[in-house]
Amino acid sequence: NAQERYEKLEQLNYVLTHRPKLFLKGEKPLSRVGSTAFAQFTASSQSSRGGNTVDSNTNPFSGSSSLADQFSTALNRADVARQWGILQAQESRTESQNEIRAAWNYYTQQLEFDSTSYEWTASAEEKKRRIRNDQLPTPQAVIVSDLDLRDLYRNQLLTALDDATAEVAYQLKQDEQHRDRGTSDVDIADTVELMSQAYVACSNWFDMIDVHDVKEAEEIVRREQRESIKS
């Protein structure tokens, strides 16, 4: 009935507006300056060009390629690094305002990828077709695709939660106005849809975590719980 729906909305509103702290007091997420994925990506890009690296300890104009090509390569890599730094600074500011985003990013930053190979999970026929058409993805492309998909699911969850928070607040306000007139009008259809979207996005993100990592994390939590009981 309307009263039960109203009470459920109140409970949901409290959960959405009083989210649990995901970091201990004083604990900060990993610095975003040196991302493992970015480092592996650039290192792999360098090795794919025959080891023609450009850094502060290497003369960018040495090697067999032309001076113009090497200068262009140095400028391009510097621009990529600059843009990466800007994006990481923006992400850090966003993380400070949303601990779910910070926690999920923190996990992603701990991931380590093999920049030389990957496991093919599609059919053998699809692999042959891609090889014939020279469309087999590189390890670097697979890494970027993996990270992009994790970010997509993260963003879908955060968007759904933000929209659900606004929708619940709106419905509660509407119901208060109706109650003042002696009626009740609680519409939870949009709220249910938004929370369903959040559930799907959350499930998709966690499904990308290796099952062994999940078991290890569960064991750590159980061990910490046992130790806290003993103390």
N, C-alpha and C positions, 0 to 999 in steps of 0.2 A: 504494500500500500504506500501512499504518499509519505506517511510518517517514517516508515522504514527506509524509503529511498533517501529522505532528507538526512536521517541519522547516518546512513552509509556515506553520503556525500560529506558530512561533517568529519567522519573518520578519515576518509580519503584526503580531504583538505588538510587535515593535521599532518598526515604522512608526507604529503607533497610539499608542505611548507616547513616541515621540521625534519629535514633529511639527516641521516646519521653522519657523524664525522668519520671520514675514511682514512685520515692520517692522524697519528698521535700528535699531541701538543708539542710544537717546536719542530716537528718533522717536516721536511720539505721534499717535494718530488725531485727526481734526478735532474741535474742541469740539462737543458735542452741544447747546449752548444755543440756537443759532439754526439750526434745520433749514430748508432751502430749501422742502421740501414743506409744513411747518407754516406758514411765512411766506406762501407762495402761497395756501394754503388759507384762512387767516384774511383775507388781503387780498381774495381773491375773494368771501368771505362778506360782507365789508364792502361791496364794490362792488355785490353783488347786493341789498343793502338800501338802495341809493340813496346810497351814500357816507356813511352814518351811522357814522363811525368812532369808536372809543373808545380813546384812548391818553393818555399822560402829558402830551401837548401840546394836548389837545383837551378842551373842556368836554363831559362826557358827558351833560349835561342840556340841551344846545342842540338846536334842530331843531324839526320839526313834530310829532313823536310825543309822547305823554303822558309826564309825568314818571315815572310808575310803570313804563312800558314801557322807558324809557331806563335807569332805575336797574336794572331786571331784566336788561337786556342787558349792562350794565356788570358786574354780579355774575356772570353766566353766563360772560362772556369771561374774567374774572379767574379763575374756577374752572377753566376749560379750560386756561388758561395754567399754573395751579398744578399741576394733574394732569399736564400735559405735562412740567413740570420734574421732578416726582417720577419719572415713567417714564424720563426721560432719565438721571437720576442712578442709577437702578437698572440701566439698560442699560450705563452706563459702568463700574459695578462688575463686571458680568458680562463685559464686554469685556476687562477687565484679567486675567481668568482664562482666556480662550479667544481666541487670536489669529485663528482662522478666523472667529469671530463678529465680531471687531473689524475684520478686513480686509473682509469682506462688507458690514458696516455702513458702513465708510469709503467704499466705492464708492457705496453707495446714497445717502449724504449728499451726494455730488457731483452727483447727478442734478438736472437742471433741467426743469421741466414747463411747458407752455403752459397757463395757468389759464383761458384763454378759449375753447379749442377742442380737438378731438382727432380722430384719424383713425378713421372707422368701418370695421371690417374684416368685419363680419357681412354677411349678404345684404341686398339692397335690400328684399325682402319683410319681413324681420324688422324693418328700420328703420321701414317704413311701419306695421307692426303696433304697434310701441312708440309711435310718434308718435300714432296714433289713441287708444291707451290711456293717453296721457300718462305713458309709462314710459321715455322716452329718458333715459339717465343724463346728469347734468351733468358738466362737465369736472372739478369737484372730486371727484365720486364716482368718476370714472375714475382720478384720481390716487391716491386712498385705496385703491382696489381693486388698483391696480398695486403699491403699496408693501406692502399686506397679503399679496399673493401672493408677493412676493419674501421677506418675512419667514417665510411658511409653508414655502417650500422650504428656507430657511436652517435653520429649526427642525427640519424633517424630516431634513436631513443631520446636524445636530449630535446629534440623538437617536439616529439609526442608528449613528453613530460611537461614541457613548458606550456604547450597548448592545453593539456589536461588541467594543469594548475589554473590557468586563466578561465577555462570553461567551468570548472567546479566553483570557483569564486563567483562567476557570473550567475550560475544557477542558484547558489545560496542567497545571493543578493535579490534575485528575482523572487525566490520563495518568501523571503522576508517581506517584500512589498505586497505579495499576495496575501500573506498571513495578516498583515495590517488591515486588509479589506475582508478578512474572514474566510479566505479561500487558500488553497494550497496548489501550487503548480511546479512540480519538480520533473524536469525532463533529463533523463540520464543517458539517452541514446548516444549523443555525441561523446559523452564521457567514456562510455563503454567502448566505443570505437577507438578513441584515442589511447586508452589503456591497453587495448588489444594490440594496437600498433606498437606501443612501447614494449609489450611482452614479446612480440615477434622479433623486433630489432634486437632486444636483449638476448633472446635465445640464439639468434643468428650469430651474434658477436661471440657468445660463449662457446658455440659449436665449433668455432675456429681454433679454440684452445686444445692443445694435444691432451688426450685422455690421461697420459702419464703425468703431465703437469698438474692436472686436476687432482689425481690421487695423491700426489706428493703434497699439494697444498692442503688437502683434507687431513692428511696425516700430521702435518705441522700444526694445524688448528687443534686437532685432538690432543696432541702432545702438550701444547701450551695450556689447554683446558685442564689436563691432568696435573700439570705442574702448579697451576694457580690454585687448584683444590688442595694440594698437599701443603702449599705455603699458607 
